[in-house]
Amino acid sequence: MLVFPNAKINIGLNIVEKRADGFHNIESCFYPVGWSDALEITLAESFSFHTDGIAIPGSTKDNLCTKAYEMLASDYDLLPVRIHLLKTVPIGAGLGGGSADAAFTIKALNQLFDLGISIEEQEQYARRIGSDCAFFIRNRPMYCFEKGDKFDTIDIQISGKWIVLVNPGIHISTVEAYSGVVAKRSAEDLRTILSGPITEWKDRVHNDFEATLFKKFPLLETIKDKLYDLGAQYAAMSGSGSTMFGIFEHEQNLKPDFPHFRLWQGFLK
């Protein structure tokens, strides 16, 4: 079975408060984009996990795909499989690539073994792996809150617009990103703003990580400014970075403008 775990962007990211468990409550719109890995799962005599493409740090037993398999295998006595992941979505980039891989592993195993696990149950399994992992089960634009693992519908009209994602190769850990953040509630409701025209987002839809990370990594702000200079209707950092994105009214080819960075561009669905 071959599936293609896609990335997501954050459109707005408000860090609301620190929780008693050490995590943070957030408010954000998670929006799927087409930058994808390739994940193949086949039956095998013994379990194995292999990767190609971008090198993934850590041991294979700690990979989220392995954890997803072991979790389901424990509950459903699954036969062994061989998992092969071609990694193309940058790591530590604010795109949720690892979470997507794990969520798509859950969905693929459910289909491969005909387990009959409901969408809600798949989301519960995904929440045990990571805060944003559950989003990729339904994999559609959602308003996300609490740890980023609770969802509600959102009225956002950007389907058909062109998006450009620029990754400068700066790895930012979650701990590093949160270290300089002061949690606070936003003065405006994010869902209300995003239901309006994109031309009104620039000064109203913010990613709270930008204030401190732009000081530490000035290149990120430079990329954001350049996306606006090139005609983006809205530009921001995704998640805790370092990927920057610009949303455009019409198709662009910005590869010549960012020759030294990883770049993905395509239409939003």
Secondary structure by P-SEA (a helix, b strand, c coil): cbbbbbbbbbcbbbbccccccccccbbbbbbbccbbbbbbbbbccbbbbbbccccccccccccaaaaaaaaaaaaccccbbbbbbbcccccccccaaaaaaaaaaaaaaaaaacccccaaaaaaaaaacccccccccccccccccccccbbbbbbcccccbbbbbbbcccccccccccccbbbbbbcccaaaaaaccccccccccccccccccccccaaaaaaaaaaaaacccbbbbcccccbbbbbbcccccccccccccbbbbbbcc
